């Protein structure tokens, strides 16, 4: 029985050069596997982030633009409130141009 166990043990024993080659191969394979996994993780993370940014931007823009358009379209065009808003926006634009140092009369056409 001891001969059998000794023969099995001696068959699995590696020479120092074989052991070094095995260790170096394992290190190369491990580095290669790690690089491949990192690339996969990066691609999946990149895809997730881009989808998240797109969905968030779409939701926010839809959530802002749709109600604003709905409210703007529901206000009658020819009344005092609309004229006041338009004239106030125009006056604010002129004042902003004046503060920035531009000539409000020449840039009023903007």
N, C-alpha and C positions, 0 to 999 in steps of 0.2 A: 504494500500500500504506500509505503514511503517512497518507493521508486516511482510510482505513478505520479504522486504529487510533486516530486522533484523534477520529473521530466516536463510536466505542465508548467511549472514555475520557470524553468530554464527556457522554455519556448517563448514565454511572454517577456522575458528580460531583454531590454534593448541595450545595445552598445551606446556609449556616450555620444558618438557622432550621430547615431540614429535618433537618439533622444533630442539632441540639439536641432536636427533637421525637422523632427516632429513638432517641437516647440515653435520653431520659426515658421513652419507652414501654418500652424494653428494661429499664430499671431497675425500672419498675412490674411488668412481666411477671416479671422475675427474682425480685422480692420476693414476688409472688403464688405463683410456683412453689415458692419456698423455704418459704413458710408452709404450703402444701399438703403438701409433703414432710415437714415437721416434724410436722404433724398425723398423717400416716400412720405415721411412725416412732413417735410417742408412743402411738398406738392399738395398734400391733403390740407395742411394748415392754410396755405395760400388760397386754395379753393374755398375753404370755409370763410376766411376773412373777406374775400371778394364778394361772396354771396351775401354775407352779413351786411357789408357796407352797401351793396346794391339794394337789398331789401329794406334796410333802414332808411336810406335816402329816398327810395320810392314811396315808402309809407309816410314819411314826414312831408315830402312835397305834395303828395296827394291829399294828406290831411290838412295842409295849409291852403293849397291852391283851390281845391274843390269848394270848401266853405266860403272862401273869399270871393270866388266867382259867383257862387250862388247868391250871396248877399249883394254883390255889386249888380247882378242882373235883376234882382228883385226891387231895387230902388228905381223909381221913375226918373227919367232923364231930365225933364224940364220942370224943375221945382227949385225952391230957394235953398234947400239943403245941398243939392248937387252943385248949384252955382257957387255956394259958399265954400264947398270943398275944393272946387277947381280954382277959384280965386285965391283961397288960402294957400294951396299948393304952389300956385304961380308966385305969390308974394314971398313964400318961404324960399323958393328957388332964387328969386332976385336977391334976397337978403344973404343967402349962402354965397352967391357969386360976389356980392359986395364985400363980405367978410374975407373971402379968399383973395381979394385984391383985383378981381377982374372987373371989367366994365359991365354993369348989369344990363345996360341998354343994348349992347352989341350981342351979348350971349343970351338975351331973353328969348330968342327964337328957338333955343334948345327945348 
